[in-house]
Amino acid sequence: MQQKEFVELCRELALVDDHALTKTILPVVKEHLANNSQNKLPVIWLETNDSGDNNIAFMNTTFPYLGQVFSEMIDLLYSNTFMAAQGQDALMILEQTAVLYRGRFTLVVEGAVPLKDNGIYNIIARTANRSITALEAVTRLGSLAQYVVANGTCASFGGPTAARPNLSGSVGVRDVLDKEVINVSGCPTNPDWFVGTLAHLLLYGRPELDNLGRPTLFYGFTVHRHCQRRSYFDRGDFAKKLGNIECMFSQGCMGPRTSADCPYRQWINYVNWPVKANTPCIGCTNEDFPDGSTPFFTPLPEKSGQAAAPGGAQTLPAGVPITRGGGPG
C-alpha cells in the first residue's frame, strides 16, 4: 500500500466503513515486513504522571487486537505496565535495550513529566543507590530514540496532570526534550489513533503533523465538522438542557475548537462517542485541556481561560471563535 492510500484510509474511509483502517492494517504490515526484510517497530514505553487510562484504552484495540499488535506489529522492548519482569531485572532490560537499539527505537511516553524539585514527584525506578525520576528517564531515552510519541494529552501537553494549580510543575514531553515529539493527544487516546500512528512510523516513517505536533491522519478536522448534530448548529437550534436532541454547544460542547475524528471513528468498538451518548465533547485532545474546557457544562463564552482566536477564525453565537486544527473546521 502506498503512503497516500494509507493516509486516505485514515482520514476518509472511516466515514464509510468504521473498520476500514483496523481491518486493513495488519495485512499491510505483514506485506511490508515480508517485502522489506524489516523487523517489527521496536518500542520502549514509559509511563509517568498520569491515570493509566491510555494503556487501558490501548488494551481495548480491536482489529487488530492487543495480542496481534504485540506479536505482528511492534516489538515492545520495555513497558512498566505490560512487561513481566520487575525490579532490577526490568531496569536492566531498559538500560540494555536503550543502548542496543539506539537511534532505532520509538519512545512512547504516557503521562506528563514533573519538573518541580528536580522531578522527585514521579519516580519510575529505585536502585540501591538512587531514585530515577521520570524527568531523567524521558530526557535520556528521548535523546537515544529515533521517534518520540506522546500518548495521551498529559504526555502531549500536560493535560489534567498539569491542570491548575499544578503543584508538581508537570509539563508535556515536548517541554522536556529538544527534539520533535509526535503528540497523540486524547484523554484517553482512541486506540486507532495510537496504533495507526505506530503503523505509519513502521511503514512510512514520520507522519504529517499539525501545528501542535499531532498526526493530521486523525486530527485534521474538528469534531464540529462531522458531528451528527451539525445541522442543528447551522440552524441555530440549541439544546435547552442535557438530554435534548439538538446541538449541545449551549451545554458546553467544545467540538467547534477540538480537532479529532470522534464522530465517525467512535469508541467502544466503533459504536459510540460522547455526543451520541448525549454528553458534550469536553475537548480532551486540546492543548489547554482541561483548564480551557472548564466548567464542562458551561457554554464557551462563559468558560474560564478562553482566548480570542487567531486571524481567520469563524464566529459562533455570542462571538465565540472556532479555532482550526490541522485542517478546516
C-alpha positions in Angstrom: 0.0 0.0 0.0 1.3 3.4 -0.9 1.6 6.1 1.8 -1.1 8.2 0.1 -3.6 5.3 0.2 -2.8 4.8 3.9 -3.4 8.5 4.6 -6.7 8.4 2.8 -7.7 5.2 4.7 -7.1 7.0 8.0 -8.8 10.3 7.0 -11.7 9.4 4.8 -12.7 5.8 4.6 -13.8 5.7 8.2 -16.6 7.9 7.1 -17.9 4.9 5.1 -16.5 1.9 6.9 -15.8 2.1 10.7 -13.3 -0.8 10.5 -11.6 0.3 7.3 -8.3 1.2 8.9 -8.2 -1.5 11.6 -9.1 -4.5 9.4 -6.6 -3.4 6.8 -3.6 -2.5 8.9 -2.2 -6.0 9.8 -2.2 -7.4 6.2 -0.4 -4.2 5.1 2.2 -4.5 7.9 2.8 -8.2 7.2 3.3 -7.5 3.5 5.7 -4.6 4.3 7.8 -6.7 6.7 8.0 -9.6 4.2 9.0 -7.4 1.3 11.5 -5.3 3.1 13.1 -7.9 5.3 12.3 -5.5 8.2 11.7 -6.2 11.8 8.8 -5.0 13.8 8.8 -1.5 15.2 11.0 -1.5 18.4 9.2 0.3 21.2 10.2 1.4 24.7 7.0 2.5 26.6 7.4 4.6 29.7 4.5 5.5 32.0 5.0 8.7 34.1 2.5 11.0 35.7 -1.0 10.0 34.5 -4.0 7.9 35.4 -3.1 4.9 33.2 -6.1 5.5 31.0 -4.2 5.4 27.8 -2.8 1.9 28.2 -6.3 0.7 29.2 -7.7 2.3 26.1 -4.9 0.6 24.1 -5.9 -2.8 25.5 -9.3 -2.2 24.0 -8.0 -2.0 20.5 -9.9 -4.2 18.0 -8.9 -5.3 14.5 -6.0 -5.6 15.3 -6.4 -6.9 18.9 -3.8 -6.2 21.5 -2.1 -9.6 21.1 -1.9 -9.0 17.4 -0.3 -5.6 17.8 2.4 -7.1 20.1 3.0 -10.3 18.0 2.8 -8.9 14.5 3.4 -5.1 14.5 5.6 -3.8 17.4 8.4 -5.2 19.4 7.7 -4.0 22.9 11.1 -3.9 24.5 10.2 -2.4 27.8 6.9 -1.3 29.5 6.4 -0.8 33.2 2.8 -1.7 32.6 2.9 -4.7 30.2 6.2 -6.5 30.9 6.5 -9.5 33.2 10.0 -8.5 34.6 10.1 -6.4 37.7 12.6 -4.6 39.8 16.3 -4.7 38.9 15.6 -7.2 36.1 13.2 -4.7 34.4 15.7 -1.9 34.8 18.5 -3.9 33.3 16.3 -4.7 30.3 15.6 -1.0 29.9 19.2 0.0 30.1 20.5 -2.7 27.7 17.8 -2.2 25.1 18.1 1.6 25.0 21.8 1.2 24.1 21.3 -1.8 21.8 18.5 -0.1 19.8 20.0 3.4 20.0 18.7 5.6 17.1 16.2 2.8 16.0 13.5 2.6 18.7 10.4 4.6 19.2 9.9 6.0 22.7 6.3 6.1 23.8 5.7 8.3 26.9 2.3 8.1 28.7 1.9 10.8 31.2 3.3 14.3 32.0 6.7 14.9 33.4 7.1 16.7 36.7 9.8 19.4 36.8 9.5 20.8 40.3 12.2 19.9 42.8 14.2 18.1 40.1 11.3 15.8 39.2 11.0 13.9 42.5 7.2 13.7 42.3 7.4 10.9 39.8 10.0 8.1 40.4 9.9 5.3 37.8 12.6 3.1 39.4 14.7 2.9 42.6 18.1 1.2 42.9 20.2 0.6 45.9 22.0 3.9 45.3 19.4 6.3 43.9 16.0 7.0 42.5 15.4 7.5 38.8 12.9 10.2 38.0 10.6 10.4 35.0 12.4 13.6 34.1 15.8 11.8 34.0 14.4 8.8 32.1 12.5 10.7 29.5 15.4 13.1 28.9 17.9 10.2 28.4 15.7 7.8 26.5 14.4 10.6 24.3 17.9 11.6 23.3 18.5 8.0 22.2 15.2 7.4 20.4 14.5 7.6 16.7 11.0 8.8 17.3 9.2 10.1 20.4 5.4 9.6 20.7 3.5 11.3 23.5 0.5 9.0 24.1 -2.4 11.0 25.6 -3.0 14.6 26.5 -0.9 14.5 29.7 2.2 13.4 27.7 1.4 15.7 24.8 0.6 19.0 26.6 0.5 18.4 30.4 -3.2 17.7 30.5 -5.1 17.0 33.7 -1.8 16.3 35.5 -0.7 19.9 34.8 -4.1 21.5 35.4 -4.3 24.3 37.9 -2.7 24.6 40.4 -0.1 22.1 39.1 1.7 21.6 42.3 4.3 19.2 40.8 5.2 21.5 37.9 4.2 18.9 35.4 4.6 19.6 31.6 4.2 17.7 28.4 7.1 15.7 26.9 7.7 18.4 24.2 8.8 20.8 27.0 11.4 18.4 28.2 13.1 17.2 25.0 15.0 19.3 22.5 13.6 17.2 19.6 10.3 16.7 17.7 7.6 14.9 19.7 4.6 13.3 17.9 1.6 14.2 20.1 -1.2 11.6 20.0 -3.5 13.6 22.4 -6.7 12.4 24.0 -7.9 11.7 27.5 -7.7 8.8 26.8 -6.3 8.3 23.3 -8.5 6.4 20.9 -6.6 3.2 20.3 -7.0 3.7 16.5 -5.0 7.0 16.8 -2.2 5.4 18.6 -2.0 2.1 16.7 -2.4 4.0 13.4 0.5 6.3 14.3 2.7 3.4 15.2 1.8 1.7 11.9 2.7 4.9 9.9 6.1 5.0 11.7 6.8 1.4 10.8 5.6 1.7 7.2 6.5 5.2 6.1 8.3 7.0 9.0 7.1 10.3 10.4 3.5 11.3 9.6 2.4 14.7 8.6 1.8 16.8 11.8 -0.4 19.8 12.6 0.8 22.9 14.3 0.6 21.1 17.7 2.6 18.1 16.6 -0.5 15.8 16.1 -0.8 13.5 13.1 -3.2 15.0 10.6 -4.3 11.5 9.9 -6.6 11.7 12.9 -6.6 15.4 14.0 -7.1 17.1 10.6 -10.6 18.3 11.2 -12.6 19.5 14.2 -15.2 17.3 16.0 -17.7 20.0 14.9 -17.1 19.4 11.2 -18.6 15.9 11.1 -20.8 16.0 14.2 -24.2 14.3 13.7 -25.8 17.3 15.3 -24.1 19.8 13.0 -27.4 20.6 11.1 -29.0 21.8 14.4 -26.0 24.1 15.0 -26.3 25.5 11.4 -29.9 26.3 12.1 -29.2 27.9 15.5 -31.2 25.1 17.2 -29.6 24.5 20.6 -30.4 22.2 23.4 -32.1 23.7 26.4 -30.8 21.0 28.7 -28.8 17.8 28.7 -30.9 15.1 27.1 -32.3 17.2 24.3 -31.6 16.1 20.8 -30.4 19.5 19.5 -26.9 20.9 19.3 -25.1 20.8 22.6 -23.0 23.9 22.1 -25.3 25.6 24.6 -24.4 22.9 27.1 -20.7 23.4 26.9 -19.7 21.3 23.9 -16.1 22.0 22.8 -16.5 20.4 19.4 -16.0 23.6 17.4 -12.5 24.1 18.7 -11.4 20.4 19.2 -9.5 18.5 16.5 -10.4 14.8 16.4 -12.4 12.4 14.3 -14.6 11.0 17.1 -17.9 11.5 15.3 -17.1 8.8 12.7 -14.2 6.9 14.4 -16.2 6.5 17.5 -15.3 4.5 20.6 -16.1 1.2 22.3 -15.7 -1.0 19.2 -16.9 1.8 16.9 -20.4 2.1 18.3 -20.5 5.3 20.4 -18.9 8.6 21.2 -19.7 11.4 23.7 -22.3 13.4 21.7 -24.0 10.2 20.5 -24.1 9.2 24.2 -25.8 12.6 24.9 -23.0 14.4 26.6 -21.0 17.3 25.2 -17.5 17.0 23.8 -15.1 18.3 26.5 -12.2 19.0 24.2 -9.8 16.3 25.6 -7.4 16.5 22.7 -6.8 20.2 23.1 -3.6 21.8 24.1 -5.3 23.7 27.0 -7.4 20.7 28.3 -8.8 20.6 31.0 -8.4 24.2 32.1 -9.6 25.7 28.8 -12.7 23.5 28.8 -14.0 24.0 32.3 -16.6 24.4 33.7 -17.5 21.5 31.4 -21.2 22.1 31.0 -21.0 25.9 30.6 -21.1 27.5 27.1 -17.8 28.6 25.6 -18.3 32.4 26.2 -18.6 31.8 29.9 -15.8 29.2 30.3 -12.6 30.2 32.1 -9.4 30.8 30.2 -10.9 31.3 26.7 -8.8 33.5 24.4 -9.7 35.1 21.1 -8.9 33.0 18.1 -6.1 33.9 15.6 -6.9 35.7 12.4 -9.3 33.9 10.0 -11.4 32.3 12.7 -15.1 31.8 12.2 -17.7 33.1 14.6 -20.1 31.2 16.7 -23.1 32.5 18.7 -22.1 35.3 21.1 -18.9 35.9 19.2 -17.2 32.7 20.3 -14.3 31.7 17.9 -13.8 28.4 16.2 -10.1 27.7 16.2 -8.8 25.4 13.5 -6.8 22.3 13.9 -4.8 20.6 11.1 -7.5 21.4 8.6 -10.7 23.4 8.1 -13.2 23.1 10.9 
